[in-house]
Amino acid sequence: MATNSRELAQRGAGGTEEDVPDPHSEWGWNGGFPRGGMAAGIFCIIALLAMLIGNHTGKIEDLYLVGFAVILAIGLVISVRNKRNAWRR
């Protein structure tokens, strides 16, 4: 029997990946959150555009807010397009 971790590492653990339990198996969830990215993206776009309403007088802030919202929207459209066409590849 190994007395310390160095000796155990030198001899090898002797186990395989099948022996290691899944940490999520206890509570039964093993998947992802497929619509979470889309929901977060839409929320961020709405939040950015809602920040246009305010007491600022300069238009530079508006340009940045709209620009970032457009970049996020383009990213979401590309993501949806890639997911829909994934089965064709």
C-alpha positions in Angstrom: 0.0 0.0 0.0 1.2 3.5 -0.9 2.2 5.6 2.1 2.2 9.0 0.4 0.9 10.6 -2.8 4.3 10.6 -4.5 4.6 6.8 -4.1 1.0 6.4 -5.4 1.8 8.6 -8.4 4.9 6.6 -9.2 3.1 3.3 -9.1 0.0 4.6 -10.8 -3.5 4.8 -9.5 -4.6 1.6 -11.3 -8.0 3.0 -12.0 -9.7 3.9 -15.3 -12.0 6.7 -16.2 -15.0 4.4 -15.8 -14.1 4.1 -12.1 -14.4 7.8 -11.5 -17.9 8.8 -10.6 -19.6 11.7 -12.4 -19.9 14.6 -9.9 -23.4 15.5 -11.3 -24.8 12.0 -11.1 -26.0 12.5 -7.6 -28.6 15.1 -8.5 -29.4 13.8 -12.0 -28.4 16.7 -14.2 -25.7 16.0 -16.8 -26.6 18.3 -19.7 -25.9 21.9 -20.7 -28.1 25.0 -20.8 -28.7 25.3 -24.5 -30.9 28.4 -24.5 -29.0 30.2 -21.8 -26.6 31.9 -24.1 -29.4 33.1 -26.3 -31.4 34.4 -23.3 -28.3 36.1 -21.9 -27.5 37.7 -25.2 -31.0 39.0 -25.7 -31.0 40.4 -22.1 -27.7 42.2 -22.7 -29.0 43.7 -25.9 -32.1 45.0 -24.2 -30.0 46.3 -21.3 -27.6 48.1 -23.6 -30.4 49.7 -25.6 -32.2 50.6 -22.3 -29.2 52.6 -21.3 -29.8 55.0 -24.2 -32.5 56.5 -22.0 -30.8 58.8 -19.6 -29.6 62.3 -18.8 -26.3 62.2 -20.8 -25.9 64.8 -23.4 -23.1 63.4 -25.5 -23.7 61.1 -28.4 -20.5 59.1 -28.1 -22.0 57.0 -25.3 -25.0 56.3 -27.6 -22.7 55.2 -30.4 -20.9 52.8 -28.1 -24.1 51.3 -26.7 -25.7 50.8 -30.1 -22.4 49.5 -31.5 -22.0 46.8 -28.8 -25.7 45.9 -29.1 -25.3 45.4 -32.8 -22.2 43.3 -32.3 -24.0 41.1 -29.8 -27.0 40.8 -32.2 -24.7 39.8 -35.1 -23.1 37.2 -32.8 -26.5 35.8 -31.8 -27.6 35.5 -35.4 -24.3 33.7 -36.4 -24.8 31.4 -33.4 -28.4 30.5 -34.4 -27.3 30.0 -38.0 -24.4 27.7 -37.0 -26.7 25.6 -34.8 -29.3 25.2 -37.5 -26.8 24.2 -40.1 -24.7 21.9 -37.7 -26.5 18.7 -38.9 -25.4 19.4 -42.5 -21.7 19.2 -41.7 
